[in-house]
Amino acid sequence: MSVKKQEKYDRAYLEMAKIWGQLSHCKRKKVGALIVKDRMIISDGYNGTPSGFENLCEDEDYYTKWYVLHAEANAILKVAASTQSCYGATLYITLSPCKECSKLIHQSGIKRVVYSVAYKDITGLKFLEKAGVSLTQIQLK
């Protein structure tokens, strides 16, 4: 695929991840993720509480509760519960991964991450770079 065509697809999938993130019940940040393999969306996710928990992500002091799952973790876990594999896939995410999620991304076999906004702590990006995962930042409007 040409570079120009790839960028067109990357931007479209990232826009879709942004829209998906709006489903989050979290007030502080709404993050969306898509996992794409062979130009097919194999999973999606957004940040939120685990199944069966109330959809309140923040406590009384507006801090994120420790058990809130990040968008990419939710997307990877959906793939794990299916017959699909993340191996060789691309993760599209609106906010770059934290260091904990970066380990999941690497271990799941995702080879490329396309993100819009860099998280305040770039340790996760540095880890993925060291692990040989391709990183691309695309600013959305």
The first five atom37 places (N, CA, C, CB, O) and aatype in JSON, in Angstrom:
{
  "aatype": [12, 15, 19, 11, 11, 5, 6, 11, 18, 3, 1, 0, 18, 10, 6, 12, 0, 11, 9, 17, 7, 5, 10, 15, 8, 4, 11, 1, 11, 11, 19, 7, 0, 10, 9, 19, 11, 3, 1, 12, 9, 9, 15, 3, 7, 18, 2, 7, 16, 14, 15, 7, 13, 6, 2, 10, 4, 6, 3, 6, 3, 18, 18, 16, 11, 17, 18, 19, 10, 8, 0, 6, 0, 2, 0, 9, 10, 11, 19, 0, 0, 15, 16, 5, 15, 4, 18, 7, 0, 16, 10, 18, 9, 16, 10, 15, 14, 4, 11, 6, 4, 15, 11, 10, 9, 8, 5, 15, 7, 9, 11, 1, 19, 19, 18, 15, 19, 0, 18, 11, 3, 9, 16, 7, 10, 11, 13, 10, 6, 11, 0, 7, 19, 15, 10, 16, 5, 9, 5, 10, 11],
  "atom_mask": [
    [1, 1, 1, 1, 1],
    [1, 1, 1, 1, 1],
    [1, 1, 1, 1, 1],
    [1, 1, 1, 1, 1],
    [1, 1, 1, 1, 1],
    [1, 1, 1, 1, 1],
    [1, 1, 1, 1, 1],
    [1, 1, 1, 1, 1],
    [1, 1, 1, 1, 1],
    [1, 1, 1, 1, 1],
    [1, 1, 1, 1, 1],
    [1, 1, 1, 1, 1],
    [1, 1, 1, 1, 1],
    [1, 1, 1, 1, 1],
    [1, 1, 1, 1, 1],
    [1, 1, 1, 1, 1],
    [1, 1, 1, 1, 1],
    [1, 1, 1, 1, 1],
    [1, 1, 1, 1, 1],
    [1, 1, 1, 1, 1],
    [1, 1, 1, 0, 1],
    [1, 1, 1, 1, 1],
    [1, 1, 1, 1, 1],
    [1, 1, 1, 1, 1],
    [1, 1, 1, 1, 1],
    [1, 1, 1, 1, 1],
    [1, 1, 1, 1, 1],
    [1, 1, 1, 1, 1],
    [1, 1, 1, 1, 1],
    [1, 1, 1, 1, 1],
    [1, 1, 1, 1, 1],
    [1, 1, 1, 0, 1],
    [1, 1, 1, 1, 1],
    [1, 1, 1, 1, 1],
    [1, 1, 1, 1, 1],
    [1, 1, 1, 1, 1],
    [1, 1, 1, 1, 1],
    [1, 1, 1, 1, 1],
    [1, 1, 1, 1, 1],
    [1, 1, 1, 1, 1],
    [1, 1, 1, 1, 1],
    [1, 1, 1, 1, 1],
    [1, 1, 1, 1, 1],
    [1, 1, 1, 1, 1],
    [1, 1, 1, 0, 1],
    [1, 1, 1, 1, 1],
    [1, 1, 1, 1, 1],
    [1, 1, 1, 0, 1],
    [1, 1, 1, 1, 1],
    [1, 1, 1, 1, 1],
    [1, 1, 1, 1, 1],
    [1, 1, 1, 0, 1],
    [1, 1, 1, 1, 1],
    [1, 1, 1, 1, 1],
    [1, 1, 1, 1, 1],
    [1, 1, 1, 1, 1],
    [1, 1, 1, 1, 1],
    [1, 1, 1, 1, 1],
    [1, 1, 1, 1, 1],
    [1, 1, 1, 1, 1],
    [1, 1, 1, 1, 1],
    [1, 1, 1, 1, 1],
    [1, 1, 1, 1, 1],
    [1, 1, 1, 1, 1],
    [1, 1, 1, 1, 1],
    [1, 1, 1, 1, 1],
    [1, 1, 1, 1, 1],
    [1, 1, 1, 1, 1],
    [1, 1, 1, 1, 1],
    [1, 1, 1, 1, 1],
    [1, 1, 1, 1, 1],
    [1, 1, 1, 1, 1],
    [1, 1, 1, 1, 1],
    [1, 1, 1, 1, 1],
    [1, 1, 1, 1, 1],
    [1, 1, 1, 1, 1],
    [1, 1, 1, 1, 1],
    [1, 1, 1, 1, 1],
    [1, 1, 1, 1, 1],
    [1, 1, 1, 1, 1],
    [1, 1, 1, 1, 1],
    [1, 1, 1, 1, 1],
    [1, 1, 1, 1, 1],
    [1, 1, 1, 1, 1],
    [1, 1, 1, 1, 1],
    [1, 1, 1, 1, 1],
    [1, 1, 1, 1, 1],
    [1, 1, 1, 0, 1],
    [1, 1, 1, 1, 1],
    [1, 1, 1, 1, 1],
    [1, 1, 1, 1, 1],
    [1, 1, 1, 1, 1],
    [1, 1, 1, 1, 1],
    [1, 1, 1, 1, 1],
    [1, 1, 1, 1, 1],
    [1, 1, 1, 1, 1],
    [1, 1, 1, 1, 1],
    [1, 1, 1, 1, 1],
    [1, 1, 1, 1, 1],
    [1, 1, 1, 1, 1],
    [1, 1, 1, 1, 1],
    [1, 1, 1, 1, 1],
    [1, 1, 1, 1, 1],
    [1, 1, 1, 1, 1],
    [1, 1, 1, 1, 1],
    [1, 1, 1, 1, 1],
    [1, 1, 1, 1, 1],
    [1, 1, 1, 1, 1],
    [1, 1, 1, 0, 1],
    [1, 1, 1, 1, 1],
    [1, 1, 1, 1, 1],
    [1, 1, 1, 1, 1],
    [1, 1, 1, 1, 1],
    [1, 1, 1, 1, 1],
    [1, 1, 1, 1, 1],
    [1, 1, 1, 1, 1],
    [1, 1, 1, 1, 1],
    [1, 1, 1, 1, 1],
    [1, 1, 1, 1, 1],
    [1, 1, 1, 1, 1],
    [1, 1, 1, 1, 1],
    [1, 1, 1, 1, 1],
    [1, 1, 1, 1, 1],
    [1, 1, 1, 0, 1],
    [1, 1, 1, 1, 1],
    [1, 1, 1, 1, 1],
    [1, 1, 1, 1, 1],
    [1, 1, 1, 1, 1],
    [1, 1, 1, 1, 1],
    [1, 1, 1, 1, 1],
    [1, 1, 1, 1, 1],
    [1, 1, 1, 0, 1],
    [1, 1, 1, 1, 1],
    [1, 1, 1, 1, 1],
    [1, 1, 1, 1, 1],
    [1, 1, 1, 1, 1],
    [1, 1, 1, 1, 1],
    [1, 1, 1, 1, 1],
    [1, 1, 1, 1, 1],
    [1, 1, 1, 1, 1],
    [1, 1, 1, 1, 1]
  ],
  "atom_positions": [
    [[0.84, -1.17, 0.0], [0.0, 0.0, 0.0], [0.89, 1.24, 0.0], [-0.96, -0.01, 1.21], [1.91, 1.27, 0.69]],
    [[0.51, 2.24, -0.77], [1.31, 3.47, -0.84], [1.25, 4.21, 0.5], [0.82, 4.38, -1.98], [0.33, 4.02, 1.29]],
    [[2.24, 5.05, 0.72], [2.33, 5.82, 1.96], [1.1, 6.72, 2.11], [3.63, 6.66, 1.99], [0.54, 6.83, 3.2]],
    [[0.7, 7.36, 1.02], [-0.44, 8.27, 1.04], [-1.74, 7.53, 1.37], [-0.57, 9.0, -0.31], [-2.56, 8.01, 2.15]],
    [[-1.91, 6.36, 0.76], [-3.11, 5.57, 1.01], [-3.12, 5.06, 2.46], [-3.2, 4.38, 0.01], [-4.16, 5.05, 3.11]],
    [[-1.95, 4.63, 2.96], [-1.84, 4.15, 4.34], [-2.22, 5.25, 5.32], [-0.41, 3.63, 4.64], [-2.93, 5.02, 6.29]],
    [[-1.73, 6.46, 5.05], [-2.06, 7.59, 5.94], [-3.56, 7.88, 5.93], [-1.27, 8.84, 5.51], [-4.13, 8.24, 6.95]],
    [[-4.18, 7.74, 4.78], [-5.63, 7.95, 4.66], [-6.39, 6.93, 5.53], [-6.09, 7.83, 3.16], [-7.32, 7.3, 6.25]],
    [[-5.98, 5.67, 5.46], [-6.59, 4.62, 6.29], [-6.3, 4.87, 7.78], [-6.07, 3.24, 5.87], [-7.19, 4.74, 8.62]],
    [[-5.05, 5.21, 8.09], [-4.67, 5.47, 9.47], [-5.54, 6.56, 10.08], [-3.19, 5.86, 9.56], [-6.03, 6.43, 11.2]],
    [[-5.72, 7.64, 9.35], [-6.52, 8.76, 9.84], [-7.98, 8.34, 10.04], [-6.44, 9.96, 8.85], [-8.6, 8.7, 11.04]],
    [[-8.51, 7.57, 9.11], [-9.91, 7.12, 9.21], [-10.11, 6.2, 10.41], [-10.33, 6.38, 7.91], [-11.07, 6.36, 11.16]],
    [[-9.22, 5.24, 10.61], [-9.33, 4.34, 11.77], [-9.16, 5.1, 13.08], [-8.28, 3.21, 11.67], [-9.83, 4.8, 14.07]],
    [[-8.27, 6.08, 13.09], [-8.06, 6.88, 14.3], [-9.31, 7.72, 14.61], [-6.83, 7.79, 14.13], [-9.68, 7.88, 15.77]],
    [[-9.94, 8.26, 13.59], [-11.19, 9.01, 13.77], [-12.28, 8.08, 14.34], [-11.67, 9.64, 12.42], [-13.05, 8.48, 15.2]],
    [[-12.32, 6.85, 13.84], [-13.3, 5.88, 14.35], [-13.02, 5.57, 15.82], [-13.26, 4.58, 13.51], [-13.95, 5.44, 16.61]],
    [[-11.74, 5.44, 16.18], [-11.38, 5.18, 17.58], [-11.82, 6.35, 18.46], [-9.84, 4.96, 17.72], [-12.29, 6.15, 19.58]],
    [[-11.68, 7.56, 17.95], [-12.1, 8.76, 18.69], [-13.61, 8.72, 18.95], [-11.71, 10.05, 17.91], [-14.06, 9.0, 20.06]],
    [[-14.36, 8.38, 17.94], [-15.82, 8.27, 18.08], [-16.16, 7.17, 19.08], [-16.49, 7.98, 16.7], [-17.04, 7.34, 19.92]],
    [[-15.47, 6.03, 18.98], [-15.71, 4.91, 19.88], [-15.45, 5.3, 21.33], [-14.84, 3.7, 19.49], [-16.16, 4.88, 22.24]],
    [[-14.42, 6.11, 21.54], [-14.07, 6.58, 22.88], [-15.18, 7.38, 23.54], [0.0, 0.0, 0.0], [-15.26, 7.46, 24.77]],
    [[-16.04, 7.98, 22.73], [-17.14, 8.77, 23.3], [-18.15, 7.9, 24.04], [-17.84, 9.56, 22.19], [-19.01, 8.42, 24.75]],
    [[-18.07, 6.58, 23.87], [-18.96, 5.65, 24.59], [-18.53, 5.47, 26.05], [-18.98, 4.3, 23.89], [-19.3, 4.95, 26.86]],
    [[-17.32, 5.9, 26.38], [-16.81, 5.76, 27.73], [-17.65, 6.57, 28.72], [-15.35, 6.21, 27.8], [-18.14, 7.66, 28.41]],
    [[-17.81, 5.99, 29.91], [-18.52, 6.7, 31.0], [-17.56, 7.53, 31.84], [-19.26, 5.69, 31.9], [-17.98, 8.23, 32.76]],
    [[-16.28, 7.47, 31.53], [-15.29, 8.23, 32.29], [-15.44, 9.73, 31.98], [-13.85, 7.75, 31.96], [-15.67, 10.12, 30.83]],
    [[-15.3, 10.54, 33.0], [-15.46, 11.98, 32.82], [-14.14, 12.68, 32.51], [-16.08, 12.59, 34.07], [-14.11, 13.61, 31.7]],
    [[-13.05, 12.25, 33.13], [-11.76, 12.93, 32.95], [-11.19, 12.74, 31.55], [-10.77, 12.42, 33.97], [-10.73, 13.7, 30.93]],
    [[-11.21, 11.52, 31.07], [-10.67, 11.21, 29.74], [-11.54, 10.17, 29.07], [-9.2, 10.71, 29.83], [-11.98, 9.21, 29.71]],
    [[-11.79, 10.37, 27.81], [-12.51, 9.38, 27.0], [-11.54, 8.89, 25.93], [-13.84, 9.99, 26.36], [-11.15, 9.65, 25.04]],
    [[-11.14, 7.63, 26.04], [-10.14, 7.07, 25.14], [-10.75, 5.91, 24.37], [-8.88, 6.61, 25.93], [-11.42, 5.06, 24.95]],
    [[-10.51, 5.88, 23.06], [-11.02, 4.8, 22.21], [-9.88, 4.08, 21.52], [0.0, 0.0, 0.0], [-8.83, 4.66, 21.25]],
    [[-10.11, 2.79, 21.23], [-9.1, 1.98, 20.56], [-9.74, 1.03, 19.55], [-8.28, 1.18, 21.6], [-10.84, 0.54, 19.77]],
    [[-9.04, 0.8, 18.46], [-9.43, -0.21, 17.47], [-8.2, -1.06, 17.17], [-10.0, 0.45, 16.15], [-7.09, -0.54, 17.11]],
    [[-8.42, -2.35, 16.98], [-7.34, -3.22, 16.52], [-7.72, -3.68, 15.12], [-7.12, -4.46, 17.5], [-8.79, -4.23, 14.89]],
    [[-6.8, -3.42, 14.19], [-7.05, -3.71, 12.78], [-6.0, -4.68, 12.27], [-7.04, -2.41, 11.94], [-4.8, -4.51, 12.5]],
    [[-6.48, -5.7, 11.57], [-5.58, -6.71, 10.98], [-6.07, -6.99, 9.57], [-5.54, -8.02, 11.84], [-7.25, -7.27, 9.35]],
    [[-5.16, -6.92, 8.61], [-5.52, -7.14, 7.2], [-6.69, -6.25, 6.78], [-5.87, -8.62, 6.96], [-7.63, -6.7, 6.13]],
    [[-6.61, -4.98, 7.17], [-7.64, -3.96, 6.88], [-9.03, -4.35, 7.36], [-7.68, -3.69, 5.4], [-10.03, -3.96, 6.76]],
    [[-9.08, -5.12, 8.44], [-10.35, -5.52, 9.03], [-10.3, -5.22, 10.52], [-10.66, -7.02, 8.77], [-9.34, -5.6, 11.2]],
    [[-11.32, -4.56, 11.04], [-11.37, -4.28, 12.47], [-11.69, -5.59, 13.19], [-12.45, -3.17, 12.8], [-12.74, -6.19, 12.97]],
    [[-10.76, -6.02, 14.06], [-10.98, -7.28, 14.78], [-11.39, -7.04, 16.23], [-9.73, -8.14, 14.74], [-11.84, -7.96, 16.92]],
    [[-11.23, -5.79, 16.71], [-11.63, -5.51, 18.08], [-11.73, -4.0, 18.29], [-10.64, -6.13, 19.08], [-11.19, -3.2, 17.53]],
    [[-12.44, -3.64, 19.35], [-12.6, -2.25, 19.73], [-12.61, -2.17, 21.25], [-13.89, -1.63, 19.12], [-12.83, -3.17, 21.93]],
    [[-12.38, -1.01, 21.76], [-12.43, -0.83, 23.21], [-12.43, 0.63, 23.58], [0.0, 0.0, 0.0], [-12.03, 1.49, 22.79]],
    [[-12.88, 0.9, 24.77], [-12.8, 2.24, 25.35], [-12.54, 2.07, 26.83], [-14.11, 3.07, 25.08], [-12.75, 1.0, 27.39]],
    [[-12.09, 3.14, 27.47], [-11.75, 3.04, 28.89], [-13.03, 2.99, 29.72], [-10.86, 4.24, 29.33], [-14.0, 3.68, 29.44]],
    [[-12.99, 2.15, 30.75], [-14.15, 2.02, 31.61], [-13.98, 0.92, 32.65], [0.0, 0.0, 0.0], [-12.95, 0.23, 32.7]],
    [[-14.99, 0.78, 33.47], [-14.94, -0.22, 34.54], [-15.18, -1.62, 33.99], [-15.98, 0.12, 35.63], [-15.77, -1.77, 32.92]],
    [[-14.74, -2.64, 34.7], [-14.96, -4.03, 34.26], [-16.45, -4.37, 34.22], [-14.22, -5.0, 35.19], [-17.27, -3.74, 34.89]],
    [[-16.79, -5.38, 33.44], [-18.17, -5.86, 33.34], [-18.72, -6.14, 34.73], [-18.25, -7.12, 32.46], [-18.05, -6.73, 35.57]],
    [[-19.95, -5.72, 34.95], [-20.61, -5.98, 36.23], [-20.39, -4.91, 37.28], [0.0, 0.0, 0.0], [-21.02, -4.95, 38.34]],
    [[-19.5, -3.95, 37.02], [-19.26, -2.86, 37.95], [-20.06, -1.64, 37.51], [-17.74, -2.52, 38.04], [-20.38, -1.49, 36.33]],
    [[-20.39, -0.76, 38.47], [-21.1, 0.47, 38.1], [-20.21, 1.29, 37.18], [-21.51, 1.29, 39.36], [-18.98, 1.25, 37.29]],
    [[-20.82, 2.03, 36.28], [-20.08, 2.8, 35.29], [-19.61, 4.15, 35.82], [-20.94, 3.01, 34.07], [-19.82, 5.19, 35.19]],
    [[-18.97, 4.12, 36.97], [-18.38, 5.33, 37.54], [-16.87, 5.14, 37.58], [-18.95, 5.63, 38.98], [-16.36, 4.32, 38.34]],
    [[-16.17, 5.9, 36.77], [-14.71, 5.73, 36.65], [-13.92, 6.52, 37.68], [-14.27, 6.14, 35.27], [-12.8, 6.16, 38.01]],
    [[-14.5, 7.61, 38.19], [-13.79, 8.46, 39.12], [-14.42, 8.39, 40.51], [-13.8, 9.91, 38.61], [-15.61, 8.13, 40.66]],
    [[-13.59, 8.61, 41.54], [-14.09, 8.63, 42.91], [-14.58, 10.05, 43.26], [-12.99, 8.17, 43.91], [-14.63, 10.92, 42.4]],
    [[-14.94, 10.26, 44.53], [-15.48, 11.55, 44.98], [-14.5, 12.7, 44.77], [-15.86, 11.47, 46.44], [-14.91, 13.85, 44.59]],
    [[-13.2, 12.38, 44.81], [-12.18, 13.4, 44.62], [-11.75, 13.56, 43.16], [-10.97, 13.08, 45.46], [-10.78, 14.24, 42.86]],
    [[-12.49, 12.91, 42.27], [-12.28, 13.0, 40.82], [-11.03, 12.26, 40.33], [-12.18, 14.45, 40.42], [-10.54, 12.52, 39.23]],
    [[-10.52, 11.33, 41.16], [-9.4, 10.49, 40.75], [-9.95, 9.24, 40.08], [-8.49, 10.12, 41.97], [-10.99, 8.71, 40.47]],
    [[-9.24, 8.77, 39.05], [-9.66, 7.55, 38.37], [-9.5, 6.36, 39.31], [-8.85, 7.33, 37.07], [-8.46, 6.2, 39.96]],
    [[-10.54, 5.53, 39.38], [-10.48, 4.35, 40.24], [-9.43, 3.38, 39.69], [-11.89, 3.65, 40.33], [-9.26, 3.27, 38.48]],
    [[-8.74, 2.69, 40.59], [-7.62, 1.84, 40.2], [-8.01, 0.71, 39.27], [-6.97, 1.27, 41.42], [-7.17, 0.24, 38.5]],
    [[-9.26, 0.27, 39.3], [-9.66, -0.89, 38.51], [-10.24, -0.54, 37.13], [-10.67, -1.68, 39.27], [-10.68, -1.43, 36.4]],
    [[-10.22, 0.72, 36.77], [-10.68, 1.12, 35.43], [-9.72, 0.54, 34.4], [-10.77, 2.68, 35.3], [-8.5, 0.67, 34.52]],
    [[-10.28, -0.09, 33.39], [-9.48, -0.67, 32.3], [-9.25, 0.37, 31.21], [-10.18, -1.92, 31.7], [-10.15, 1.14, 30.87]],
    [[-8.05, 0.4, 30.68], [-7.74, 1.31, 29.58], [-8.31, 0.76, 28.28], [-6.21, 1.52, 29.46], [-8.57, -0.44, 28.15]],
    [[-8.51, 1.63, 27.32], [-9.15, 1.28, 26.05], [-8.42, 0.14, 25.33], [-9.21, 2.5, 25.14], [-9.04, -0.79, 24.84]],
    [[-7.07, 0.23, 25.28], [-6.31, -0.79, 24.55], [-6.37, -2.13, 25.27], [-4.86, -0.35, 24.38], [-6.39, -3.18, 24.62]],
    [[-6.39, -2.1, 26.6], [-6.5, -3.35, 27.37], [-7.86, -4.0, 27.09], [-6.33, -3.08, 28.89], [-7.93, -5.22, 26.91]],
    [[-8.92, -3.21, 27.05], [-10.24, -3.75, 26.73], [-10.27, -4.37, 25.33], [-11.3, -2.64, 26.83], [-10.83, -5.44, 25.14]],
    [[-9.66, -3.7, 24.37], [-9.64, -4.22, 23.0], [-8.83, -5.52, 22.92], [-9.05, -3.16, 22.04], [-9.26, -6.47, 22.26]],
    [[-7.68, -5.57, 23.57], [-6.84, -6.77, 23.56], [-7.56, -7.93, 24.25], [-5.48, -6.49, 24.25], [-7.51, -9.06, 23.78]],
    [[-8.22, -7.65, 25.37], [-8.95, -8.7, 26.09], [-10.11, -9.26, 25.26], [-9.48, -8.15, 27.41], [-10.42, -10.44, 25.36]],
    [[-10.75, -8.42, 24.46], [-11.83, -8.91, 23.57], [-11.27, -9.89, 22.55], [-12.52, -7.72, 22.84], [-11.89, -10.91, 22.25]],
    [[-10.09, -9.59, 22.01], [-9.46, -10.5, 21.05], [-9.11, -11.8, 21.74], [-8.19, -9.85, 20.42], [-9.3, -12.88, 21.18]],
    [[-8.59, -11.72, 22.96], [-8.21, -12.92, 23.7], [-9.4, -13.84, 23.95], [-7.58, -12.54, 25.04], [-9.24, -15.06, 24.04]],
    [[-10.59, -13.26, 24.05], [-11.8, -14.06, 24.29], [-12.44, -14.54, 22.99], [-12.82, -13.23, 25.08], [-13.5, -15.17, 23.01]],
    [[-11.8, -14.25, 21.86], [-12.34, -14.65, 20.56], [-11.42, -15.68, 19.89], [-12.53, -13.42, 19.63], [-10.49, -16.19, 20.52]],
    [[-11.69, -15.96, 18.64], [-10.84, -16.87, 17.88], [-9.78, -16.11, 17.08], [-11.69, -17.73, 16.94], [-9.0, -16.72, 16.35]],
    [[-9.76, -14.79, 17.22], [-8.81, -13.95, 16.49], [-7.45, -13.9, 17.21], [-9.38, -12.53, 16.32], [-7.31, -14.38, 18.33]],
    [[-6.49, -13.31, 16.54], [-5.16, -13.09, 17.11], [-4.73, -11.67, 16.78], [-4.13, -14.13, 16.58], [-5.0, -11.17, 15.69]],
    [[-4.05, -11.04, 17.72], [-3.51, -9.69, 17.5], [-2.2, -9.72, 16.74], [-3.32, -8.97, 18.83], [-1.69, -8.67, 16.34]],
    [[-1.64, -10.89, 16.54], [-0.31, -10.99, 15.96], [-0.24, -10.27, 14.61], [0.09, -12.46, 15.8], [-0.97, -10.61, 13.68]],
    [[0.64, -9.3, 14.52], [0.83, -8.54, 13.29], [-0.17, -7.41, 13.07], [0.0, 0.0, 0.0], [-0.13, -6.75, 12.03]],
    [[-1.04, -7.17, 14.02], [-2.1, -6.16, 13.87], [-1.59, -4.75, 14.18], [-3.28, -6.5, 14.79], [-0.47, -4.56, 14.66]],
    [[-2.45, -3.78, 13.88], [-2.2, -2.38, 14.21], [-3.23, -1.95, 15.24], [-2.26, -1.48, 12.94], [-4.42, -2.23, 15.11]],
    [[-2.75, -1.25, 16.26], [-3.62, -0.67, 17.28], [-3.76, 0.81, 17.0], [-3.07, -0.92, 18.72], [-2.77, 1.53, 16.89]],
    [[-5.0, 1.26, 16.87], [-5.3, 2.69, 16.72], [-5.87, 3.16, 18.04], [-6.3, 2.96, 15.53], [-6.86, 2.6, 18.53]],
    [[-5.26, 4.18, 18.62], [-5.68, 4.64, 19.95], [-5.57, 6.16, 20.04], [-4.85, 3.97, 21.05], [-4.62, 6.76, 19.54]],
    [[-6.54, 6.76, 20.69], [-6.58, 8.22, 20.75], [-5.53, 8.81, 21.69], [-7.95, 8.68, 21.17], [-5.11, 9.95, 21.5]],
    [[-5.11, 8.06, 22.71], [-4.1, 8.51, 23.66], [-3.01, 7.45, 23.72], [-4.72, 8.76, 25.09], [-3.3, 6.26, 23.84]],
    [[-1.76, 7.86, 23.63], [-0.68, 6.87, 23.59], [-0.7, 5.99, 24.85], [0.7, 7.57, 23.46], [-1.13, 6.44, 25.91]],
    [[-0.25, 4.76, 24.73], [-0.35, 3.79, 25.83], [0.54, 4.12, 27.03], [-0.01, 2.43, 25.33], [1.64, 4.65, 26.89]],
    [[0.03, 3.77, 28.21], [0.82, 3.87, 29.43], [1.81, 2.71, 29.45], [-0.1, 3.86, 30.72], [1.77, 1.84, 28.58]],
    [[2.68, 2.7, 30.44], [3.69, 1.65, 30.49], [3.09, 0.27, 30.74], [4.7, 1.96, 31.58], [3.59, -0.71, 30.2]],
    [[2.02, 0.18, 31.53], [1.39, -1.13, 31.79], [0.74, -1.68, 30.52], [0.34, -1.0, 32.92], [0.91, -2.85, 30.2]],
    [[0.01, -0.84, 29.81], [-0.65, -1.3, 28.58], [0.37, -1.61, 27.48], [-1.65, -0.24, 28.09], [0.12, -2.46, 26.63]],
    [[1.5, -0.91, 27.5], [2.54, -1.17, 26.5], [3.04, -2.61, 26.57], [3.71, -0.21, 26.68], [3.35, -3.22, 25.55]],
    [[3.12, -3.14, 27.79], [3.53, -4.55, 27.95], [2.49, -5.47, 27.31], [3.71, -4.91, 29.45], [2.86, -6.44, 26.64]],
    [[1.22, -5.18, 27.51], [0.15, -5.99, 26.9], [0.2, -5.92, 25.38], [-1.23, -5.51, 27.4], [0.03, -6.93, 24.69]],
    [[0.44, -4.73, 24.86], [0.51, -4.53, 23.41], [1.63, -5.38, 22.83], [0.72, -3.03, 23.05], [1.42, -6.11, 21.86]],
    [[2.79, -5.29, 23.42], [3.95, -6.06, 22.93], [3.69, -7.56, 23.02], [5.21, -5.7, 23.73], [3.91, -8.29, 22.05]],
    [[3.23, -8.03, 24.17], [2.99, -9.46, 24.37], [1.89, -10.02, 23.48], [2.64, -9.73, 25.81], [1.91, -11.2, 23.14]],
    [[0.94, -9.17, 23.09], [-0.17, -9.65, 22.26], [0.23, -9.81, 20.79], [-1.35, -8.68, 22.36], [-0.51, -10.41, 20.01]],
    [[1.39, -9.28, 20.42], [1.86, -9.43, 19.05], [1.52, -8.27, 18.13], [0.0, 0.0, 0.0], [1.78, -8.33, 16.93]],
    [[0.95, -7.2, 18.68], [0.67, -6.01, 17.88], [1.99, -5.43, 17.4], [-0.16, -4.95, 18.7], [2.92, -5.25, 18.2]],
    [[2.08, -5.13, 16.11], [3.35, -4.68, 15.53], [3.4, -3.18, 15.24], [3.61, -5.43, 14.25], [4.46, -2.62, 14.95]],
    [[2.23, -2.53, 15.33], [2.18, -1.11, 14.97], [1.15, -0.41, 15.85], [1.84, -0.92, 13.46], [0.07, -0.95, 16.09]],
    [[1.49, 0.79, 16.32], [0.57, 1.6, 17.12], [0.46, 2.97, 16.46], [1.04, 1.71, 18.61], [1.47, 3.63, 16.21]],
    [[-0.76, 3.38, 16.2], [-1.03, 4.71, 15.66], [-1.85, 5.44, 16.72], [-1.79, 4.64, 14.27], [-2.91, 4.97, 17.12]],
    [[-1.36, 6.59, 17.17], [-2.04, 7.32, 18.24], [-2.16, 8.8, 17.87], [-1.28, 7.16, 19.58], [-1.47, 9.28, 16.98]],
    [[-3.04, 9.49, 18.58], [-3.26, 10.9, 18.3], [-2.53, 11.8, 19.3], [-4.74, 11.21, 18.32], [-1.73, 12.65, 18.9]],
    [[-2.81, 11.63, 20.58], [-2.24, 12.48, 21.62], [-1.25, 11.68, 22.45], [-3.36, 13.08, 22.52], [-1.52, 10.53, 22.81]],
    [[-0.1, 12.27, 22.75], [0.89, 11.6, 23.58], [0.5, 11.75, 25.06], [2.31, 12.17, 23.33], [0.23, 12.85, 25.53]],
    [[0.49, 10.62, 25.76], [0.23, 10.61, 27.2], [1.37, 11.34, 27.91], [0.08, 9.14, 27.75], [2.5, 11.34, 27.42]],
    [[1.07, 11.96, 29.06], [2.08, 12.76, 29.78], [3.35, 11.98, 30.12], [1.47, 13.3, 31.06], [4.44, 12.55, 30.15]],
    [[3.21, 10.68, 30.37], [4.37, 9.82, 30.66], [4.63, 8.99, 29.4], [4.1, 8.89, 31.92], [3.83, 8.13, 29.03]],
    [[5.76, 9.25, 28.74], [6.04, 8.56, 27.47], [6.85, 7.27, 27.66], [6.79, 9.49, 26.53], [7.41, 6.75, 26.7]],
    [[6.92, 6.77, 28.89], [7.64, 5.52, 29.17], [7.09, 4.38, 28.32], [7.54, 5.17, 30.67], [7.86, 3.56, 27.82]],
    [[5.77, 4.33, 28.16], [5.15, 3.28, 27.35], [5.59, 3.32, 25.9], [0.0, 0.0, 0.0], [5.85, 2.28, 25.3]],
    [[5.68, 4.51, 25.35], [6.14, 4.66, 23.96], [7.6, 4.24, 23.83], [5.96, 6.12, 23.5], [7.97, 3.58, 22.86]],
    [[8.42, 4.62, 24.8], [9.83, 4.23, 24.77], [9.99, 2.72, 24.83], [10.6, 4.89, 25.93], [10.82, 2.14, 24.14]],
    [[9.17, 2.08, 25.67], [9.2, 0.61, 25.77], [8.82, -0.04, 24.44], [8.26, 0.13, 26.89], [9.49, -0.96, 23.98]],
    [[7.74, 0.45, 23.84], [7.29, -0.13, 22.57], [8.33, 0.06, 21.47], [5.96, 0.5, 22.14], [8.55, -0.84, 20.65]],
    [[8.96, 1.21, 21.45], [10.01, 1.48, 20.47], [11.16, 0.48, 20.65], [10.53, 2.93, 20.6], [11.66, -0.07, 19.67]],
    [[11.56, 0.27, 21.9], [12.63, -0.68, 22.2], [12.24, -2.11, 21.81], [12.98, -0.63, 23.7], [13.09, -2.91, 21.42]],
    [[10.94, -2.42, 21.91], [10.43, -3.75, 21.57], [10.25, -3.94, 20.06], [9.1, -3.99, 22.28], [9.91, -5.03, 19.61]],
    [[10.49, -2.88, 19.29], [10.39, -3.0, 17.83], [8.99, -2.77, 17.28], [0.0, 0.0, 0.0], [8.72, -3.1, 16.13]],
    [[8.12, -2.21, 18.09], [6.76, -1.88, 17.62], [6.84, -0.53, 16.91], [5.72, -1.84, 18.81], [7.39, 0.43, 17.45]],
    [[6.29, -0.46, 15.71], [6.28, 0.77, 14.92], [5.29, 1.76, 15.54], [5.91, 0.47, 13.44], [4.16, 1.39, 15.86]],
    [[5.71, 3.0, 15.7], [4.87, 4.05, 16.3], [4.65, 5.18, 15.31], [5.52, 4.59, 17.58], [5.58, 5.66, 14.67]],
    [[3.39, 5.62, 15.21], [3.04, 6.74, 14.36], [2.08, 7.65, 15.1], [2.43, 6.26, 13.04], [1.06, 7.19, 15.62]],
    [[2.4, 8.93, 15.14], [1.48, 9.89, 15.76], [0.82, 10.7, 14.65], [2.23, 10.83, 16.76], [1.48, 11.24, 13.77]],
    [[-0.51, 10.78, 14.72], [-1.29, 11.57, 13.78], [-2.22, 12.47, 14.59], [-2.11, 10.65, 12.79], [-3.08, 12.0, 15.33]],
    [[-2.03, 13.75, 14.45], [-2.87, 14.71, 15.16], [-4.24, 14.77, 14.48], [-2.21, 16.13, 15.21], [-4.34, 14.94, 13.26]],
    [[-5.29, 14.63, 15.28], [-6.65, 14.78, 14.76], [-7.13, 16.19, 15.03], [-7.62, 13.73, 15.39], [-6.68, 16.85, 15.97]],
    [[-8.04, 16.63, 14.22], [-8.59, 17.98, 14.4], [-9.62, 17.99, 15.49], [-9.21, 18.5, 13.11], [-10.19, 19.04, 15.79]]
  ]
}
